[in-house]
Amino acid sequence: MPELPDVEGFRDVLNTCGRGRRVRRVDVRDTGVLRGVTAQRLRREVEGRRLGRPWRHGKVLVVPVDDGPALVWHFGMTGELVCAGADDPPDAHDRVVLALDGERQLRYRD
């Protein structure tokens, strides 16, 4: 499990890279990391909506999405959240990629 400072760092990544940005596309590269939602439903509920202000509860991050449901991020032993440019090459361990406006991407990597 990541330590609380790690999760706080991921919250900062969400705040600086994703907060207020519209999700243009959701790319689920590994459905095994999803819990309680299908890749299709995640796309339907998140694409086209803006990410709100993230908050932390223990080692879980919660990100409200406009008028839709919130995204809940739980980081495993090696999970991390990375802000990348749209032209940055993908990493082999990127599991879910949120393509945002402003040519940014949030990548859940594990």
Salt bridges, closest charged atoms under 4 A:
GLU8 OE1 - ARG11 NH2 2.93
GLU8 OE2 - ARG56 NE 2.65
ASP12 OD1 - ARG11 NH2 3.97
ASP27 OD2 - ARG29 NE 2.82
ASP30 OD2 - ARG95 NE 3.69
GLU45 OE2 - ARG41 NE 3.75
ASP67 OD1 - ARG49 NE 2.95
ASP91 OD1 - ARG109 NE 3.90
ASP94 OD2 - ARG107 NH1 3.51
ASP94 OD1 - ARG109 NE 2.61
ASP101 OD1 - ARG21 NH1 3.90
ASP101 OD2 - ARG50 NH1 3.67
